Amino acid sequence: MKNKQNTTEQSLIKTIDQDLLNACIHCGLCLPACPTYLATGRELESPRGRIYLLNLWQQNKEAFSPRMAEHLDSCLGCLGCQTACPSGVNYEAIFNQAKVQVNAVTPIWQKLPRYLTFKWLLPNHRLLNDLGKLLRLWQRCGADKFVQSSLTSVNNVFHLPIIKEILRWQSLLPQMPEHQELPALSLGAGEQVKVVQLFKGCVMDIMYNQVNRESIGLLKLSSQIVAVPKQTCCGALACHSGERDLAAQLAKENIESFAYCDGPIVATASGCTAMLKAYPELFAETDVWHDKAKAFSARVQDLPEFLAKQPIERLSDSYAAHIDQPITIAYHAACHLAHAQGIRLAPKQLLENFAQAVNKLTGCQTVTLVPLVEEEYCCGSAGIYNLGHPTLSEKILFRKMEQIKNTGADIIVTTNPGCILQLESGITGQGLNIQVSHLATLLAKAYLNSF
């Protein structure tokens, strides 16, 4: 048994790029940018600490123990450290390689359910849609409120961990929208002869189907044709859980699905966009799929990245009729938009254009944009991190919620479904009267009169 474990460790060592680890000079400038370090105050819950652990393992000074795996697995993968690092450490690559090791030593009973979810549920649009219908029925008949009320009463008496866990899971569910299949082709009013392909996402299209429909409407303003080809899950959750082979298989399917034209591919979830742009990293440079992935990823754009290049001429004529009072808006930067993709100006420029157009239309200060301190600080969602690390996720969310309350904003705008779910959970939990909106929803109301 010991020989088998040693063999496994030796094979895992080969998958770590020592040059990536050597780039870290252990200066500590990443510490203030790391949510898990700020939440715990522990060095081993920081990027520098995790790289130190990996070096110990690489140099055969420490075994890859469950405790080491726990420290590595507690990383959000938010990449705030990568932005802060003066040495240019590619922490994203380190994170993805480390998660392969963590996954390899994770007990089968623990990783099998998520593997089956990544392989059979998320890529299966019909099955995912059926699950969405059940959740909508659950909410419409009031079962969610009944269960929440009943379990809260029981929990107040017995304080059972399982009840708290069920309540937390339920708090992360949005109000499920009526699902409408997206049209395969939509004709727009744009003057340029081009086809824009939409990447709708898996969870995104089920939980936020209306955002995808609003995005198509916005894309039609500048494009003649908006196409939604058959597609599958982007593979982000699989990749960030160490299932790189599965992520590579999903990548191949998407590359082939979008190959019939060479126009831009626009994604509505920043987590998906970041993964689509990272497809080349899933394949060796000698693999024929590497070049295909590079060509594919070069076409991918996040929704605000695309829209910022296509100025929208004017607001909907009837938009002003829907504004009954001034609104204050703050922007939360999704980690996979700001840190992973380096897109910071585009969403803010769209919001600035929106605010100026509304204020000009109404003739007064109807929309006010206010800064959110630590706008790029992670909300604690990080894919399914809030499900696997609830306590740490809640600590990280608490810090974000304090900053949001200080803005006095009526609306928090962001670009990723995981962020929306997490922020709504925090707002509901604290009883705040703040709305969380995808950027597409805000813009669609103004430019498309989508109410």
Secondary structure as GFF3:
##gff-version 3
##sequence-region A 1 451
A	DSSP	alpha_helix	2	13	.	.	.	ID=ss1
A	DSSP	alpha_helix	18	22	.	.	.	ID=ss2
A	DSSP	three_ten_helix	31	33	.	.	.	ID=ss3
A	DSSP	alpha_helix	35	40	.	.	.	ID=ss4
A	DSSP	three_ten_helix	43	45	.	.	.	ID=ss5
A	DSSP	alpha_helix	47	58	.	.	.	ID=ss6
A	DSSP	alpha_helix	66	73	.	.	.	ID=ss7
A	DSSP	alpha_helix	80	84	.	.	.	ID=ss8
A	DSSP	alpha_helix	91	105	.	.	.	ID=ss9
A	DSSP	alpha_helix	108	116	.	.	.	ID=ss10
A	DSSP	pi_helix	117	121	.	.	.	ID=ss11
A	DSSP	alpha_helix	125	140	.	.	.	ID=ss12
A	DSSP	alpha_helix	143	158	.	.	.	ID=ss13
A	DSSP	alpha_helix	161	171	.	.	.	ID=ss14
A	DSSP	beta_strand	185	187	.	.	.	ID=ss15
A	DSSP	beta_strand	195	199	.	.	.	ID=ss16
A	DSSP	alpha_helix	203	207	.	.	.	ID=ss17
A	DSSP	alpha_helix	209	220	.	.	.	ID=ss18
A	DSSP	beta_strand	225	227	.	.	.	ID=ss19
A	DSSP	alpha_helix	236	240	.	.	.	ID=ss20
A	DSSP	alpha_helix	244	257	.	.	.	ID=ss21
A	DSSP	beta_strand	265	267	.	.	.	ID=ss22
A	DSSP	alpha_helix	270	277	.	.	.	ID=ss23
A	DSSP	three_ten_helix	279	282	.	.	.	ID=ss24
A	DSSP	alpha_helix	288	297	.	.	.	ID=ss25
A	DSSP	beta_strand	300	302	.	.	.	ID=ss26
A	DSSP	alpha_helix	303	307	.	.	.	ID=ss27
A	DSSP	three_ten_helix	319	322	.	.	.	ID=ss28
A	DSSP	beta_strand	327	331	.	.	.	ID=ss29
A	DSSP	alpha_helix	335	338	.	.	.	ID=ss30
A	DSSP	alpha_helix	345	362	.	.	.	ID=ss31
A	DSSP	beta_strand	367	369	.	.	.	ID=ss32
A	DSSP	alpha_helix	385	388	.	.	.	ID=ss33
A	DSSP	alpha_helix	390	407	.	.	.	ID=ss34
A	DSSP	beta_strand	411	414	.	.	.	ID=ss35
A	DSSP	alpha_helix	417	429	.	.	.	ID=ss36
A	DSSP	beta_strand	435	438	.	.	.	ID=ss37
A	DSSP	alpha_helix	439	447	.	.	.	ID=ss38
###
